């Protein structure tokens, strides 16, 4: 891909989106830790200095992608959940919510990886301005997610916001465990008595959906008010 010099605001926005789209394509191939500005610049056909005119660091690129992926995920679960079913029992509605959340997040490992890296990596090498913009976008998404969840399970009440945040924290944390590295699998084979996180089968076959399904179901049940 090659670009002419961006002269208008529209051309600059096209280039900015092209940088984001290229980074998103790289995340489909590489873990967050291996995304670099040098490789991003090479793939998009721009000098690194030109990329830095649009994003101050690679972390700034990834934070913006995190916000994009969160909005796309929220739109997808809203469509899948459809209209609330207020006449259904609370436990049934909560179980369906947990299943949709766990499956949709498991289908988006890049989103999970980015969220898991948010505090420890992505927010460490950016300016206060970038952080503020990211946080404003994140809070808007969290507010929409809270309204969506509360609409389907109003019993969550004032806990709905904390519940939504906890679900994403779980997704970010658990995504680091699958697939397990070869060294860990070798240790499990050498000593099957080593306690492992994989309660749904062997480490080789446990999926992110398995891990998230159990964790989010327990979180959902715990967030509901006691009878």
N, C-alpha and C positions, 0 to 999 in steps of 0.2 A: 504494500500500500504506500502510495506517495501523495504528498499534499503540496498545493501551491500555498504561498504565504496567505495566512488568514487576515483579511483586511476589514471585514464587516463583523458586527456582533453575531450575525447568523452564521458566518463561516467559522468564527471562534467556537460557537456552541457545537457545530458539527464536529469540529476537531476534538473538542472536549468529550463528546459522547463517543467518538471513535476510540479515544484512549480508554474510556471506561469499558467499552465493549471488548476491546482487545484484552484488557486485564481480566474480564469475566471469562473469556475463552481460555486464558492461561490457567485460571483457577480450576477449570474442568480437567486440567492435565496435571497440575502441580499443587503441592500443599502450600499454605499461606507462607510458610518460612522460606520457600524457594522462589517466591515472586520478587523480582528485582527490577529497578528502574532501567538498568542496562538492557535486560532482555525485553522488557516492555517497549523501550525505545526502538530496539532492533526490529521487533515484530511489526510495529506500527509504521516504521519507516521515517521516524523523526529523530533528530538529535536529542540527546538527553536534556540539553539546555532548553530545547523547545517544549519538551514534556513538562519541565519545571515551571514554565510560564503558566501552566494550567493547574498543576497540582504541586504543592511545595515539597512533598515527599511521597514515597510509595505508600506509606501508611495513610496519607490523605486520600489517595486513590481507593484504597481498600475500605476505608471508613465510608466513603460515598457509596461504594458497591454494597456494603452491609445495609445501608439505609434502603437502597433500591431493592435488594433481595427481601428485606423485611416487608416492604410494601407489597411486593409480588406475592409473598407467602400469605399475608393477611387477606389479600383479595381472593386468593385461591381457597382459603378455609371458609371465608364468608360465603363463597359460591357453593361450596360443598355442604356446609351446614344448612343453607337455605333458610326458610322461615322458621322461627321458633315454634316449638310444640308445647305450649304451656299446660296442656291437659295430661301430658305424659308424666309418670312419676319422676321425682327429682333424681333418684339414683340412675334411672334409665337415661335421662338427658345428660347427666354427668358422665356416664360411661361412654356415650356416643361422642361427647365433646373430647374426652380423653383419647379415644381411638383416632378421631380425625386429627387432633393435634400431633399425636405421636407418629402416625403414618406420614402426615404431610411434612413433618420435620425430618424424618428418616429419609424421605425422598429428596431432601435438600441438604446433603452433607456439606456443601460449600458454605451455605448459610450457617450451619451449626459450627463449622470450623472458624468462620469469621467471628461469630459471636463469642466463641470460646477464647479467641485471641484478642478481643476488644480491649479489656483492661490491662492485660500483661504485655501486649505488643503494639496494637494499633494506636493507642492513645499516648504512646511514649515518645513519639518523634514528630509531633505536630504542634502548630501554634495554638494559642488560646482562642484565636478566631475560628480556626478549623474545628476545635473541640466544641466551641459554643454552637456552631452551625450543626454539627453532628448531634449534639445533645438535644437541640430544639427539634430536629427531625425525629430523633428516637422517641422523645416524649410525646410527640404528636401521634406516632405509630402506636405507642403504648396506650394512649388514651383511646384510640379507635379499637384496639384489641380488647381493652377492658370493657368498652361499651358492647362489643360483639359478644364476648363471653357472658357478660351479665344479662344480655338479652336472652340467651339460651338457658342459662342456669342462674336465674336471679337470686337463688338461695345463697350464692357466694357473697352477695351484698358488698360490703366495704372491703372484703378480702380479694375482690376480683382483680384489682391492679397488681397486688403482690403475687397473686396466683399466676398471672400472665408472665410476670418477670421471672418467677421461679421456674416456669416451664422452659423458658428460653435459656436460663442458667443451666438447667439439667441437660438440655440439648447440646449446649456448648461444651459442658464437662464430659458427658458420656461419649461424644463423638471421637474423643481422643483414644478410646479403648477399642475401637473397631476400625479396620482389622488389626488384630494384635501383631506385633513385630515377630519375625522369625525366631529371635532369641527367646522371647517369652514362650512361644509355642514349644520350643525345644526344652525349656525348663519344665513346662507342664508335662511333656511326654516323659521326661526323666524322673519326675516325682509327682504322680497324680494326686498326692495328698495335699499339695500346695493349695490353699484356699484361693478361689478365683471369683471374679465378678459374674461369670457366665452361668446364670441359673437356668437358662433356657436350653441348654444342650452343651455340646463341646465348644471350646473356644473357636475352632475352625469354622463352625456353622452359625454361631451366634451373630445376629445382625443388629444394626443400630435400632431398627424397629423393635426387636426383642427387648433391648435394654430400655428404650424410651417408653415402650408400652407399659412395662411394669412400674417404672418410676413415675410416669405421669398419672397412671391410674391411682397409685398410692397418694400422690400429691393432691389429686382431685378429691378423693375420698376424705382426706384429712382436712381439706379446705371447707367441706360442707358443714353446716351447723349440726350439732348433735341433736337427735330427736328429743 
